[in-house]
Amino acid sequence: MSKEKISFVYTTYIVSTPEKVFEAITRPELARRYWAHENVSDWKPGSSWQHVRANDQRTVELVGEVVESTPPARLVITWANASQADDPDSYSRVTFEIAEYDNMVRLTVTHDELEAGSGMANGVTKGWPVVLSSLKSFLETGSGIDVYAKPKSG
């Protein structure tokens, strides 16, 4: 019996251009400024990609394959923890859809094929909102937010 799969969808509106949003996702030197990681690939369908922590250790944390790349409108990648790269069942899929809206962009990120209740599903439902908020702040103000911030106690 196969395990239940779920999807996580997040949409945000960013005062920017489709080209700048696509570049912020795919160019390592931009991604590190709002995500604290670099997305490294040539972004051609069939190519591998790596999510590399932007620090001295340069740890590869996530891996996958580029499924579809249609700049600046759409990017589809597979997604797995680097430690589970050899397990085909560990992969989920992320789709970035970028649409122009007057002087802004609607960015919809769909992370699907997630195993319900898994650590990955739990992580992405908490992670995507802060990462995409940081992306929005970065593109609109030039500064991302602290993606590792914790709630204040009190």
ROSE-4610 file (N, C-alpha, C; in Angstrom, 1 decimal, always signed):
// ROSE-4610
residu = [M/M/M/S/S/S/K/K/K/E/E/E/K/K/K/I/I/I/S/S/S/F/F/F/V/V/V/Y/Y/Y/T/T/T/T/T/T/Y/Y/Y/I/I/I/V/V/V/S/S/S/T/T/T/P/P/P/E/E/E/K/K/K/V/V/V/F/F/F/E/E/E/A/A/A/I/I/I/T/T/T/R/R/R/P/P/P/E/E/E/L/L/L/A/A/A/R/R/R/R/R/R/Y/Y/Y/W/W/W/A/A/A/H/H/H/E/E/E/N/N/N/V/V/V/S/S/S/D/D/D/W/W/W/K/K/K/P/P/P/G/G/G/S/S/S/S/S/S/W/W/W/Q/Q/Q/H/H/H/V/V/V/R/R/R/A/A/A/N/N/N/D/D/D/Q/Q/Q/R/R/R/T/T/T/V/V/V/E/E/E/L/L/L/V/V/V/G/G/G/E/E/E/V/V/V/V/V/V/E/E/E/S/S/S/T/T/T/P/P/P/P/P/P/A/A/A/R/R/R/L/L/L/V/V/V/I/I/I/T/T/T/W/W/W/A/A/A/N/N/N/A/A/A/S/S/S/Q/Q/Q/A/A/A/D/D/D/D/D/D/P/P/P/D/D/D/S/S/S/Y/Y/Y/S/S/S/R/R/R/V/V/V/T/T/T/F/F/F/E/E/E/I/I/I/A/A/A/E/E/E/Y/Y/Y/D/D/D/N/N/N/M/M/M/V/V/V/R/R/R/L/L/L/T/T/T/V/V/V/T/T/T/H/H/H/D/D/D/E/E/E/L/L/L/E/E/E/A/A/A/G/G/G/S/S/S/G/G/G/M/M/M/A/A/A/N/N/N/G/G/G/V/V/V/T/T/T/K/K/K/G/G/G/W/W/W/P/P/P/V/V/V/V/V/V/L/L/L/S/S/S/S/S/S/L/L/L/K/K/K/S/S/S/F/F/F/L/L/L/E/E/E/T/T/T/G/G/G/S/S/S/G/G/G/I/I/I/D/D/D/V/V/V/Y/Y/Y/A/A/A/K/K/K/P/P/P/K/K/K/S/S/S/G/G/G]
num = [1/1/1/2/2/2/3/3/3/4/4/4/5/5/5/6/6/6/7/7/7/8/8/8/9/9/9/10/10/10/11/11/11/12/12/12/13/13/13/14/14/14/15/15/15/16/16/16/17/17/17/18/18/18/19/19/19/20/20/20/21/21/21/22/22/22/23/23/23/24/24/24/25/25/25/26/26/26/27/27/27/28/28/28/29/29/29/30/30/30/31/31/31/32/32/32/33/33/33/34/34/34/35/35/35/36/36/36/37/37/37/38/38/38/39/39/39/40/40/40/41/41/41/42/42/42/43/43/43/44/44/44/45/45/45/46/46/46/47/47/47/48/48/48/49/49/49/50/50/50/51/51/51/52/52/52/53/53/53/54/54/54/55/55/55/56/56/56/57/57/57/58/58/58/59/59/59/60/60/60/61/61/61/62/62/62/63/63/63/64/64/64/65/65/65/66/66/66/67/67/67/68/68/68/69/69/69/70/70/70/71/71/71/72/72/72/73/73/73/74/74/74/75/75/75/76/76/76/77/77/77/78/78/78/79/79/79/80/80/80/81/81/81/82/82/82/83/83/83/84/84/84/85/85/85/86/86/86/87/87/87/88/88/88/89/89/89/90/90/90/91/91/91/92/92/92/93/93/93/94/94/94/95/95/95/96/96/96/97/97/97/98/98/98/99/99/99/100/100/100/101/101/101/102/102/102/103/103/103/104/104/104/105/105/105/106/106/106/107/107/107/108/108/108/109/109/109/110/110/110/111/111/111/112/112/112/113/113/113/114/114/114/115/115/115/116/116/116/117/117/117/118/118/118/119/119/119/120/120/120/121/121/121/122/122/122/123/123/123/124/124/124/125/125/125/126/126/126/127/127/127/128/128/128/129/129/129/130/130/130/131/131/131/132/132/132/133/133/133/134/134/134/135/135/135/136/136/136/137/137/137/138/138/138/139/139/139/140/140/140/141/141/141/142/142/142/143/143/143/144/144/144/145/145/145/146/146/146/147/147/147/148/148/148/149/149/149/150/150/150/151/151/151/152/152/152/153/153/153/154/154/154]
x = [+0.9/+0.0/+0.9/+0.6/+1.4/+1.0/+1.9/+1.7/+0.9/+0.1/-0.6/+0.3/+0.0/+0.8/+0.0/+0.7/+0.0/+0.8/+0.1/+0.7/+0.7/+1.6/+1.7/+1.7/+0.8/+0.8/+0.9/+1.8/+2.0/+2.0/+1.2/+1.2/+1.5/+2.4/+2.7/+2.8/+2.6/+2.7/+4.0/+4.8/+6.1/+6.2/+6.5/+6.7/+8.1/+8.1/+9.3/+8.9/+9.8/+9.5/+9.7/+9.1/+9.2/+10.7/+11.5/+12.9/+13.7/+13.4/+14.1/+13.7/+12.5/+12.0/+12.7/+12.7/+13.3/+14.8/+15.5/+16.9/+17.2/+16.3/+16.6/+16.5/+15.7/+15.5/+16.7/+17.2/+18.1/+19.6/+19.8/+21.2/+21.8/+22.8/+23.3/+23.7/+24.3/+24.7/+23.5/+22.4/+21.1/+20.4/+20.3/+19.6/+20.2/+21.5/+22.2/+21.8/+21.4/+21.1/+19.7/+18.8/+17.5/+17.2/+18.0/+17.7/+18.8/+20.0/+21.1/+21.6/+21.2/+21.6/+21.7/+22.4/+22.5/+21.9/+21.2/+20.6/+21.5/+22.2/+23.3/+22.9/+22.8/+22.5/+22.7/+22.7/+22.6/+21.2/+20.2/+18.8/+18.3/+18.9/+18.4/+17.7/+16.5/+15.8/+16.7/+16.6/+17.4/+18.7/+19.1/+20.3/+20.0/+21.0/+20.9/+20.9/+20.4/+20.5/+20.8/+21.5/+21.9/+21.5/+21.1/+20.7/+21.9/+22.8/+24.1/+24.0/+24.3/+24.4/+25.5/+25.1/+26.0/+26.9/+27.8/+28.7/+30.1/+31.0/+32.3/+32.3/+31.4/+31.3/+30.7/+29.8/+29.2/+28.5/+27.7/+27.0/+25.9/+25.9/+24.8/+23.6/+22.5/+21.4/+20.3/+20.1/+19.0/+19.5/+18.9/+19.3/+18.1/+18.2/+17.1/+17.5/+16.5/+16.7/+15.8/+16.2/+15.4/+14.5/+13.1/+12.1/+11.7/+11.5/+11.1/+11.7/+12.1/+12.6/+12.2/+11.3/+10.8/+10.9/+12.1/+12.3/+11.5/+11.0/+11.0/+9.7/+8.9/+7.6/+7.4/+8.3/+8.0/+9.3/+9.4/+10.5/+10.0/+10.3/+9.9/+11.1/+11.3/+12.4/+11.9/+12.7/+12.5/+13.3/+13.0/+13.5/+13.6/+14.8/+15.0/+16.2/+16.2/+17.4/+18.5/+19.7/+20.9/+21.2/+20.9/+21.1/+20.2/+19.1/+18.2/+18.2/+19.3/+19.3/+19.2/+19.6/+19.5/+18.2/+17.2/+15.9/+14.9/+14.4/+13.5/+12.2/+11.8/+10.5/+10.7/+11.9/+12.1/+11.8/+11.7/+11.7/+10.2/+10.2/+8.9/+9.2/+8.3/+8.4/+8.0/+8.8/+8.5/+8.3/+7.2/+6.9/+6.8/+7.6/+7.5/+6.8/+5.7/+5.0/+5.0/+5.5/+5.7/+4.8/+3.9/+3.0/+3.0/+3.0/+3.1/+1.7/+1.6/+0.4/+0.7/+0.3/+0.5/+2.0/+2.3/+3.7/+4.2/+3.7/+4.2/+4.1/+4.5/+4.5/+3.7/+3.0/+2.4/+3.2/+3.8/+4.7/+3.9/+3.6/+3.0/+4.0/+4.2/+5.1/+4.2/+4.3/+3.5/+4.6/+4.5/+5.4/+4.5/+4.6/+3.7/+4.5/+3.7/+4.3/+5.0/+4.5/+5.1/+4.4/+5.2/+4.6/+3.9/+2.6/+1.9/+2.6/+2.8/+3.3/+4.8/+5.5/+6.9/+7.7/+8.9/+9.7/+9.9/+10.0/+10.0/+8.8/+7.6/+6.3/+6.2/+6.6/+6.6/+7.5/+8.7/+9.7/+9.3/+8.8/+8.5/+7.3/+6.3/+5.1/+5.5/+6.6/+7.1/+8.1/+8.9/+10.0/+9.6/+8.7/+8.4/+7.8/+6.9/+6.4/+7.6/+8.5/+9.6/+10.6/+10.9/+11.8/+11.2/+9.9/+9.2/+9.0/+8.8/+8.7/+10.0/+11.1/+12.4/+12.7/+12.3/+12.5/+11.8/+10.5/+9.7/+10.5/+10.9/+11.6/+12.9/+13.6/+14.9/+14.6/+13.6/+13.4/+12.8/+12.0/+11.4/+12.3/+13.2/+13.9/+15.4/+15.9/+17.3/+17.9/+17.0/+17.5/+16.5/+17.0/+16.1/+15.9/+15.1/+14.9/+15.7/+15.8/+16.5/+15.6/+16.0/+15.2/+15.3/+16.3/+16.4/+15.9/+15.1/+14.6/+13.6/+13.6/+12.7/+11.8/+10.6/+9.6/+10.2/+9.8/+10.3/+9.5/+10.2/+9.5/+9.0/+8.0/+7.6/+6.2]
y = [-1.2/+0.0/+1.2/+2.2/+3.4/+4.4/+5.2/+6.2/+7.4/+8.0/+9.2/+10.3/+11.0/+12.1/+13.4/+14.4/+15.7/+16.8/+17.9/+19.1/+20.3/+21.2/+22.5/+23.5/+24.5/+25.6/+26.9/+27.8/+29.1/+30.1/+31.2/+32.2/+33.5/+34.3/+35.7/+36.6/+37.9/+38.9/+39.8/+40.0/+40.7/+41.8/+43.0/+44.2/+43.9/+43.3/+43.0/+42.5/+41.9/+41.4/+39.9/+39.2/+37.8/+37.4/+38.1/+37.8/+37.9/+38.9/+39.1/+38.0/+37.6/+36.5/+35.2/+34.9/+33.7/+33.7/+34.8/+34.9/+34.7/+35.3/+35.2/+33.7/+32.9/+31.5/+30.7/+31.0/+30.2/+30.6/+31.9/+32.3/+32.2/+31.4/+31.2/+32.4/+33.4/+34.6/+35.4/+35.3/+35.9/+35.1/+33.8/+33.0/+33.0/+33.1/+33.1/+34.4/+35.4/+36.7/+36.7/+35.8/+35.7/+34.3/+33.3/+31.9/+31.3/+31.9/+31.4/+30.1/+29.8/+28.7/+29.1/+28.3/+28.6/+27.4/+27.7/+26.7/+26.6/+25.5/+25.3/+24.3/+24.8/+24.0/+24.8/+24.1/+24.8/+25.1/+24.5/+24.7/+24.2/+23.2/+22.6/+21.3/+21.0/+19.8/+18.6/+17.7/+16.5/+16.8/+18.0/+18.3/+18.2/+17.9/+17.9/+19.3/+19.5/+20.7/+20.4/+21.3/+21.1/+22.4/+22.2/+23.3/+23.3/+24.2/+24.2/+25.4/+25.0/+26.0/+27.0/+28.3/+29.4/+29.7/+28.8/+29.0/+28.3/+28.3/+27.8/+26.3/+25.5/+24.1/+23.7/+24.6/+24.4/+23.0/+22.7/+21.4/+21.4/+20.3/+20.0/+19.4/+20.2/+19.7/+19.1/+19.6/+19.0/+18.8/+17.8/+17.5/+17.2/+17.2/+16.8/+17.0/+17.0/+17.1/+18.2/+18.9/+19.9/+19.1/+19.2/+18.6/+19.4/+20.7/+21.7/+23.1/+23.8/+25.1/+26.0/+26.9/+27.8/+29.2/+29.8/+31.1/+32.2/+33.2/+33.4/+32.9/+32.0/+31.7/+30.5/+29.5/+28.2/+27.4/+26.8/+26.0/+24.8/+23.6/+22.4/+21.6/+21.2/+20.4/+19.3/+18.2/+17.2/+17.6/+17.1/+17.6/+16.5/+16.3/+15.3/+15.7/+15.2/+15.4/+14.7/+15.3/+14.7/+13.3/+13.1/+11.8/+10.7/+11.1/+10.2/+10.1/+10.7/+10.8/+9.5/+8.4/+7.1/+6.4/+7.0/+6.5/+7.2/+6.6/+7.2/+7.6/+6.9/+7.2/+8.5/+9.0/+10.1/+11.4/+11.4/+12.6/+13.2/+14.5/+15.3/+16.2/+17.1/+18.0/+19.4/+20.3/+21.7/+22.4/+23.2/+23.9/+25.4/+26.2/+27.7/+28.2/+28.9/+29.5/+31.0/+31.7/+33.2/+33.9/+34.7/+35.4/+36.9/+37.6/+39.1/+39.6/+40.6/+41.2/+42.7/+43.5/+44.9/+45.2/+45.9/+46.2/+45.2/+44.0/+43.0/+41.6/+40.7/+39.3/+38.5/+37.5/+36.5/+35.3/+34.9/+33.7/+32.6/+31.5/+30.4/+29.2/+28.7/+27.6/+26.4/+25.3/+24.1/+23.0/+22.6/+21.5/+20.3/+19.3/+18.2/+16.9/+15.8/+14.4/+14.3/+15.0/+14.9/+13.8/+13.0/+11.9/+12.6/+12.4/+12.9/+12.6/+13.5/+13.3/+13.1/+13.2/+13.0/+14.3/+14.1/+15.2/+16.2/+15.8/+16.7/+17.5/+16.9/+17.6/+18.6/+18.3/+19.2/+20.4/+20.1/+21.1/+22.1/+21.6/+22.5/+23.4/+22.9/+23.7/+24.8/+24.6/+25.7/+26.6/+26.0/+26.6/+27.5/+27.1/+27.9/+29.3/+29.4/+30.8/+31.8/+31.3/+32.3/+32.5/+31.5/+31.7/+32.6/+32.4/+33.2/+34.6/+34.8/+36.1/+36.8/+36.1/+36.7/+37.0/+36.2/+36.5/+37.8/+37.9/+39.1/+40.4/+40.3/+41.4/+41.7/+40.7/+40.9/+41.6/+41.2/+41.8/+43.2/+43.5/+44.8/+45.8/+45.3/+46.3/+46.1/+45.0/+44.7/+43.9/+43.6/+42.8/+41.7/+40.5/+39.4/+39.5/+38.5/+38.5/+37.3/+37.1/+36.0/+34.8/+33.9/+32.7/+31.7/+32.0/+31.1/+31.7/+32.8/+33.5/+32.6/+32.7/+31.9/+32.8/+32.3/+33.1/+33.7/+34.9/+35.4/+34.8/+34.4/+33.8/+35.0/+34.7/+35.8/+35.8]
z = [+0.0/+0.0/+0.0/-0.9/-1.0/+0.1/+0.5/+1.6/+1.0/+1.8/+1.4/+1.0/-0.1/-0.6/-0.4/-0.1/+0.1/-0.7/-0.9/-1.6/-0.7/-0.8/-0.1/-1.2/-1.2/-2.2/-1.4/-1.9/-1.4/-2.5/-2.4/-3.4/-2.8/-3.4/-2.9/-4.1/-3.9/-4.9/-4.6/-5.6/-5.4/-6.4/-5.9/-6.8/-7.5/-8.6/-9.3/-10.8/-11.5/-12.8/-12.8/-13.7/-13.8/-14.0/-14.7/-14.9/-13.6/-12.8/-11.6/-10.6/-10.5/-9.6/-10.1/-11.3/-11.8/-11.5/-11.7/-11.4/-10.0/-9.1/-7.7/-7.2/-7.9/-7.5/-8.0/-9.2/-9.9/-9.9/-9.5/-9.5/-8.1/-7.9/-6.5/-5.7/-6.4/-5.7/-5.2/-5.8/-5.4/-4.3/-4.5/-3.6/-2.2/-2.1/-0.8/+0.0/-0.7/+0.0/+0.7/+0.4/+1.0/+1.6/+1.2/+1.6/+2.4/+2.5/+3.2/+2.5/+1.3/+0.5/-0.9/-1.7/-3.1/-3.9/-4.9/-5.8/-7.0/-7.1/-8.1/-9.2/-10.4/-11.6/-12.8/-14.0/-15.3/-15.7/-14.9/-15.1/-16.4/-17.0/-18.2/-17.8/-18.5/-18.1/-18.2/-17.1/-17.0/-16.2/-16.0/-15.2/-13.7/-12.9/-11.5/-10.9/-9.7/-9.0/-7.5/-6.9/-5.5/-4.7/-3.5/-2.5/-1.5/-1.7/-0.9/+0.1/+1.4/+2.4/+2.1/+2.2/+1.9/+3.1/+3.5/+4.6/+4.2/+5.1/+4.8/+4.5/+5.2/+4.9/+3.6/+3.0/+1.7/+1.7/+2.7/+2.8/+1.8/+1.0/+0.1/+0.9/+1.0/+1.9/+1.1/-0.1/-0.9/-2.3/-3.0/-4.3/-5.2/-6.5/-7.3/-8.8/-9.6/-11.0/-11.6/-12.6/-13.3/-14.2/-14.0/-14.8/-16.0/-15.7/-16.7/-16.3/-17.3/-17.1/-18.3/-18.0/-19.0/-18.5/-18.5/-18.0/-18.8/-18.1/-16.6/-16.0/-16.7/-16.2/-15.4/-15.5/-14.8/-14.7/-13.5/-13.2/-12.3/-12.7/-12.0/-11.7/-10.4/-9.9/-9.0/-9.0/-7.9/-6.7/-5.5/-4.3/-3.3/-2.7/-1.7/-0.8/+0.4/+1.3/+0.6/+0.7/+0.1/+0.7/+1.9/+2.6/+2.0/+1.3/+0.8/-0.8/-1.4/-2.8/-3.6/-2.9/-3.6/-3.5/-2.8/-2.6/-3.4/-4.5/-5.4/-4.7/-3.7/-3.0/-2.1/-1.9/-1.0/-1.7/-3.0/-3.8/-3.8/-3.7/-3.9/-5.1/-5.4/-6.6/-6.2/-6.8/-6.5/-7.9/-8.0/-9.2/-8.8/-9.5/-9.4/-10.6/-10.4/-11.5/-11.3/-12.3/-12.2/-13.2/-12.8/-13.7/-13.5/-14.6/-14.5/-14.2/-13.2/-12.8/-12.8/-13.7/-13.8/-13.5/-12.3/-12.0/-11.0/-10.9/-10.0/-10.6/-9.7/-10.1/-9.1/-9.6/-8.7/-8.8/-7.7/-7.6/-6.8/-7.5/-6.8/-6.8/-5.5/-5.3/-4.9/-5.7/-5.3/-5.0/-3.8/-3.4/-3.2/-4.1/-4.1/-4.1/-4.1/-3.9/-2.6/-1.6/-0.2/+0.5/+1.3/+2.1/+3.3/+3.5/+4.6/+5.9/+6.8/+8.1/+8.2/+7.0/+7.0/+7.5/+7.9/+8.3/+7.2/+5.9/+4.8/+4.7/+4.8/+4.7/+5.8/+7.0/+8.1/+7.9/+7.4/+7.1/+6.1/+5.0/+3.9/+4.2/+5.0/+5.3/+6.2/+7.0/+7.8/+7.1/+6.2/+5.5/+4.4/+3.5/+2.4/+2.7/+3.7/+4.0/+4.3/+5.2/+5.6/+4.4/+3.6/+2.5/+1.4/+1.1/+0.1/+0.6/+1.9/+2.5/+2.4/+2.6/+2.5/+1.0/+0.1/-1.3/-1.7/-1.2/-1.5/-0.9/+0.4/+1.0/+0.2/-0.2/-0.9/-2.2/-3.0/-4.3/-4.2/-3.1/-3.0/-2.2/-1.4/-0.5/-0.7/-1.3/-1.4/-0.2/+0.8/+2.0/+2.2/+2.4/+2.8/+4.3/+4.9/+6.3/+6.9/+8.2/+8.8/+8.7/+7.8/+7.6/+8.8/+9.7/+10.9/+12.1/+12.0/+13.2/+13.9/+15.2/+16.1/+16.8/+17.2/+17.9/+19.2/+19.6/+20.8/+21.9/+23.0/+24.1/+25.0/+25.8/+26.7/+26.8]
